[in-house]
Amino acid sequence: MRLAYWIYEGTAHHGIGRIANSLRDVQAVFHAPLGDDYINVVHTMLERTPDFPRSTTSVLTGRDLAQGNNRLPETLRQVEARFKPELIVVSASCSTTLLQEDLQTVIGNTGLKTDTMLFEQNPFRVQENEAAENFFTHLVKRFARKQEKTPKPSINFIGPASLGFHVRSDVIAMRRMMAALGVEINVIAPYGASMGDLKRLPAAWLNVAPYRELGLETAAYLENDFGMPSLQSIPVGVQSTLSWLEQLIDMLNTEAEKLGSNEKVIMPELTEFSLDGQSAPSGVPWFTHSADMESFSMKKAFVFGDATRTVALVKFLHDELGMQISGAGTYLEKHADWVRSQLQGYLPDELIVTESFQKIAECIEDQMPDIVCGTQMERHSCRKLDVPCLVTSAPTHIENHLLGYYPLIGFDGADVIADRVYTTAKLGLEKHLIDFFGDAGLEYKEKQGEQANGTGSSAETHAKGNQENASSDESGGMVWTPDGEEMLKKVPFFVRNKVKRNTEKYALEKGYTEITAEVLRETKEALGA
């Protein structure tokens, strides 16, 4: 029934498809009815790559069921002949899982030469992120091999995957930071990795796994079975990135001692991390003390999304941009305890944990923050509420999968987030200023338009309009006087409708027949606004 509404997480086979689409020489084959073949459509529409999605649907129809036909064997043969993959993974969609077919036997009777595996997840208990994590870890367990460590300090970047939020840019940012440190990247997985790359994972000195949703189980397995330590903190924001780099250097140098290596990692000059190699790696520390950004200090922000981005954004907005956090939440109940522990002392109320976008919309309407950092669903809700919104977490819209370089991690990511927060919230500030000082030129243009249309001119028309408003702008029997309307205009636009409703309700209860500026002040005092 939930599929009738927007949902934050996709189905289990969508998560499997994300991993398959991330890897090279892998093809996913989904045993699914018509309608469950949307995976290809989602990847084709959102993923900004020239490649076709690495998944195929073996369509199951009602006629097939009635006649006892199974198209899966033929589909597998066609996939093998056309794509010549190194691995084929078969998975049933939500609907076909109910049929309880013995797909393993079907696969075994196809006579394929290609390595073919069945990966099953309970679609009614497991959703997108957990399925992706389970499948990726399963592949690593299957392919990773014990081997000699690389001669030079090296890491594996674990967790970036197809359709992840700004993942391609995060990969670029990670490469740039490691290049500045003189640290090799052994493998990036699953994004762009081959089965051969998965075999080489244990050669790295340690794993970097910053995404809570994907990579932690894999990192835990590699640590338990191959003795590889992992760095799991999130390098989002200037201070967090500096701390993360210090942790990374300490861990690599500790591994150097264990391996008997003389290869030590030293923190370079911070200018080495900048795009031009000469300036500061991020403009955020300076920008937060500029006149422009000072105007945003202590503004209220509401944050909602997956676990990683919720924690990272709350800390960055509060610690580095000086904003108040009016509320925060996540749709990932599995990671809720971790989010709570990370955000202790940051939130005025309890962490919101819900899969209902309607509940989050209600929270936003109740708080009316200055900016919302959320998902595509919050973006839609905020448009209705006229609240500035910045998409910072999946699920996303096509406009969040960009061609340019927009990382969230590292020093570059700090600049990107600060810029987008500033420009997103600035629009709201400009609108408020226009509303507040509307007669400073704006209304003049409107009167010029009225003259051109023959509808009036000069202050006489404006005065006449005010008189008409005073007599006709009624709600619940209330009449707004010119001085009441003028005072209402000075209320910030994002709470103006709420103030108007509350005032009219108060006036009605008091038996007033008109709303003046004095009634507005009285309402404000009575409601403690």
N, C-alpha and C positions, 0 to 999 in steps of 0.2 A: 504493500500500500504506500510505503514511503516513496516509491519510485514515481508516484503521481506528483510529488513535489521536488524541489531542488534538494540535493543532498551534498554534503561536504566531501564525502569519500565515495569513490566508485566501487564497483563490484570486485570480487576476488580475481576474476579472470582479466579485469582491466589492469590490476596490479601486476599480474603475470605478463601481460602484454607489454607493459612499460619496461620490464627487465629484458624481455626478448628483443624489443625494439632498440634497447640500448647496446646490446651485444652484437659483435660481428660474427658472421657465419652461423647464425642461429635463426631458426624459423619456428614460430609458434603456430600450431594448428588447433583451432577451437572447434569443438564439436558442439554445434549450437543451432537453434531454430532461426528462421528469419526474424529479424528484429534484434537478436543478440549479436549481430555482426557489426555493431557500432564502433568497435575498437579501431578498425581501419579508418573510419570517418574521423574520429577524434584526433588520431595521430596525423592524418593527412591535413586536417584543417589547422591544427595548432603548431605542430613541430616545424620549425623553420630550417628544414634540410631538403636537399634535392632527392633524397632517397625515398623509395616506397616503404611503407610500414612492413616490418619483418613478421607479419602474421597473416594467416589465411583462415578462412572460416569454412568448415565442412558443414554445409547447410543441411539441416534435418527438417523435413516437411511432414505434414500430417499423412500424406500418401505413403511416404517411406515407412512410417510407423504402422499403417494399416497393412502394407504389403510385406513388412518384415525386412525392408531394405536398409542397408547401412552404407552410406557414401564415404565413410572415413577412410577405408583402405585405398580407394581410388584417389582420394584427395591427397593422401600421404605419398602415393607413387608420383602424382603430378608435381608435388612440392619438391620431391627429391630430384626429379628429372629437370625441372625448370631452374631451381635455385642452387642445387648442389651444395646444401649446407653441411657444416660439420656436425651439427646437432639439430634434431627436431624434437620439440617438446609438445606433447598433446595435453590438452586440458578441456574439461567440459564446462559449459556455461551454467548459470544458475538453473535454467529451465531443464536442461538435459540431465543434470545431476539427479533430478527426481526420478528419471527412468531407471537408475541403478544398473546401467549396462556394464558388462565386463570389458572395459576398453583395453585392459592389459592383454587379454586374449586376442582381441581384434588386432592390436598392434603386432603381436607376436606372429600372427598368420599372414602379414602383408609381404614378408620376404624382402624387406628393405635392407640395403647395404649400409645406409646411413645410421649412425647412432641415434636411436629414437627412445625417448623416455616419456612416461606418463607422470604428470604432476597434478595431484588432486588436492583441492582445498574445499572445506565445507563452506559453500557460498552464503549460508544462512548464519554463520558464526564468524566468518573471517571476511574482512573488507580489504579494500585496495592496498593500504600501506602495509598491513600485516602480511598479506599474501605476497607482496613484492619482496618484503624482508625475508620471508620463509623461502621463497624460490631462489633468491640470490644466494642465501646461505647454503641452501641445498647444492647449488652448482659449485660453490667454493669448496664445500666438503668433498664433492666428487672429483674435482680437478686439481686442487692445490697439492703440491708435492714439496717434501722437505729437500732443501738444497743449500748451497753455500750463500752467505750474505754478499751483497754487493761490496766491492772494495771501498767505495766512497759512501758517505752518509746518504741515506735514501729513505723515502717514505712511499707509502701507498695512500692515495686519496680515495677513500672508500665512501660511497653514498650517492654521488651525483648520478642521476638517471633521466631517461627520456621523460619529457613533460614535467620535469621538476621546475621549481620556480627560479628563473634566471640562472639555471644550472650551467649553461654554456659559458656565460660571463664569469661565474664563480670559478670554473675550471681555468679560464684565462688568468684570473686574479691569483689563483693558487700557483700557477706556473710562474708568474712574475715574482711572487714573494719568494718562492724556492730558488729562483735564479739569483735573486739578490743575496740570498744566504749561501749560495753555492751548494745547495742540496739537490740531489737528483730525485726526480719522480719516477719510481720504478713502474708502477701501474696506476692508472685511473680506472676505477671500476664501480658499477657496471658500464658507465657511459663510454662507449667507443672501444671497450675491451673485447679481446678474442678469447677463445678457450685456452690458447697458449699463454695469454696474459694472466688468466686465473691460475694457471700452473705456477707462474713466476711470483705470485704474491708473497710467499714466505721468504723471498730473497731480500726484501726490504728490511731496513733496521727497525722501523715502527710504522704503525698505521695512524692516519689522520681521519677521524670519523666525526665530523661536526654536526651531521644531521641526525636528530633523534629518531626520525621516522624510518630511515633506511641506512644500514651500515653497522649498527651497534651489535646485532647478533653475529654478523660476520666477523667483526673485530674481536668479539668475545671468543669465538671459535678459534681464530688465528692465535689469540693469546694463550688459550688453554692447550691447544695441540702443537703449536710451533714456538711458544714462548715469546710472542711478539707483543710488546706494550702498545697501547693505543692512547692517543690524545683526543678527547671527546668534547673539549670546551669549544665555544662558538666564537670565531674571530669577527664579530660584527661591531663596528665602532672603533674609534681610535684607541681608547684605553683598553678595550677588550683585545684588540689586535696586538698591541704592545705586550700585554700579559701573555697572550697566546704564543707569541714569538719567543718570549723568555722561557715558557714551559717547553716549547718544542726544542730549543737549543739545549736546555738542561737534559732532556730525555735523550737526545741524540748523543750528547757527550757522555752520558752514563752508559749508553750502549757501546760507545767507542771503547770505554774502559773494559767492559765485559768481553768485547771481541779482541782486545789487545791491539786496537788500531790507534795510530797517531793522528788520524784525521779528526781534528777538532773543528767544531762550528763556532764562529765568532759573530756576534751581532755587528753588522756593518753600520756605517753612517746612515742615518734615517733618510738622507737624500737619495740613497741607492734604491729606495722603494718608490720614489716618485716617477711620474711618467717621463719627465725630462732629465732625471738624474741630477738635478741641481737644486730644486726647491724642496719645501717640506712635503712629506708624502701625502698629507691631507690638509685641506684648508679649514676643516671643521673647528679646531681650537681657536684660530683667529676669528672665524666667522661668527662663532657663538658670542664673541665680545663686541661685534660690530653693532652699529645702531639699528640696522635692519633686523638682526636676529634678537636683539634685546627686546624688541616689541613682542616677540613670541614667548619669551620666558614666562613661566607660570600659566601658560595657556593649558587647557585641559585636552588630554588625548585618551581615546578609547582604543584598545588593541584586541583583536581577535584573529585566530588562525590556527595553524598547526602548532605543535609544541615548540619547535626550534625557533620559528619566527616570532611567536608571541613573547618568549623569554628575551630574545635578542632585541626586539623593538622596544619593549618596555624599558629595559635597562638603558638603551641608547637614548631614547627620548627623554627619560628622566635624568640620567647621569650626565649626559653630554649636551643636550639641547635645553635642559632646565625646565621641561614641561611637567605639569601635574598629570598623573595617571588617574583618570576618573573611574576606570574599570578595565578589566582584561579577562580573557577566557580562551578556551581551546575546545575544539570538537573531538579531540583524541582522548577519550577517557583512559585509555591504557597508559598514557604518559602524564595524566593529570597530577599525580602525586609529585612527580619530578618538577613539573611546572610550579606547583605550590611552593616546593622547597626553594626553588631558584628565585622566586618573586616574593619571598618573605620580607615584609617591611616596605614593599613597593605599592601595595594595593590598599585602597581605603576599605574595601569590602572583600568578601569571599571570592575566590576565583570562580568564574562562570564556566561550567562544563556542560555542554549541550550539543546535540546534533540538530537542533531546531533553529533555522535561520529566522523564523518569526519571533522567537524569544529574544534573539540578539537585536532584532529591529526594535522591539519594545524597550530594551535596555538603552539603546541609542536615543530613542525618542524621549525617554524619561530623563536622561542625563544631558542631552543636547551638547555634546563636547565640541571643542573648536576644530578637531580633526579626528577622523577615524582611520586606523590602519587595520585593514581586514582583507577579506576575500572578495571574489566577484559578487557574492550575495550581499555583502555589506555595501558594496558600491551601488547596487540597485536600491537597497533600502535607503541609503543616504541621499540618493537623488530625489526620492520622494519627500524626504525631510529637509532638503536644502542644506545638508551638512557636508562640508568638504571631506572627501574620502580618498585614501591612497591604498591601492591593492598591493599588499606585501606578502601574501601567502596564497598557495593553491587552496581551493580550485580557482582557476583563472579564466580570463577571456582571451580571445585572439590578440587583443592589443597589448597583453602582458607578455607575449612571446615576440620579442623585438629583434631586429637585425643588428642593432648597435650594441655597444659594450655597457651593460648596466648590471654590474655585480652587486651583491649584498655583503659579501665577506671582504675583509681586508681594509686597508686605507682607502682604496678606490671606492669600495662599497660605502664607507662612511660618507664620502662626498656625494655619492649618488642619493643616498637616503636623505641627507640634509637638504640637498637641492630640491628633492621632490616634496619633502615636508614643507619647505619654505614656499615653493610655488603653488602647492595645493592649498595650504592655509592662507596664503597671501590673497588669493582670489576672494576668499571669504572676507578678509579684512578690507579689501578694496570695495567690495559690495557694501559693507557696513559704512565705510566712509562716504560712498556715493549717496547712500540712503540718509546719512546724518547731515551731509552738506549738499543735499539735492538741489537747493536753489542757487548754488554757486556755478551757474552755467548750464546745468543739465536741463532745468525747466525752461531756460531761455530757448534752447534748441527745440523743445517740444512746442513752445508758443510760435516759433518760426514756422514749424510744420503746420500748426493750426491756421496761421495766416495763409499759407500756401493752399490749404484746403478750403479756405473761406469759412473756417469755423470759429473765428474770433481773433482778437489781438490784445496785446498789452495786459496790464495788471487787472483791467476791468474784467476780462474773460476769466482770469485766475480767481478773482474774488467771487465772481458769479459761480464758478465751479465749486468753491468752498461752501457757498451758501446752499448749493444743491446737495452737496455731500452731507451737510449738517441736517438737512431735512429728510434725505432719502437713504443714507447709509444706516440702516437699522438692522438689529439682530436681537431676537428675543424681545422685541418692543423697545429696545434701547436706541437712543439717538446720540450720535457722537458729535459734540460741538467742535468748532474749528480749533480751539485751544487744546481740546482733548486729542484730536487727530494729530495736531502738531507735536504734542508730547509723545504720542505713540510712535511717531516716525523716528524718534530719537532712541527707541529701544532697539538693540541689535537685531538684525533681520532674522537670525536663526532662532530667536525665542519670541519674536513679535506676535506670531499667531497664538502662541500659548498664553502670553500676557493678555492679549485681546480677549480670548475666551474666558480667562480667569476673572478679568475685570467685569465683563458683561454678566457673568454668573454672580459675582459679588454684588453688583448694582441691582440685579433682579431680586436677590435675597433681601437687600436693604430697602427695596421699594422705590429706588431712584428711577426717574423717567428719562434722564439724559446723563451722558458721561462726559464730564469736564476734566480738565487737568487736575483739579482738586480731588475728584473721585479716583482718578488713577493713583495719586499719591496716597490716598486713604486706603485703597486696595493693597498697595505695596506694603504699607505699614501693617495692615491687618493680617496679610499672608506671610509676613516676614521675608519678603522677596528682596 
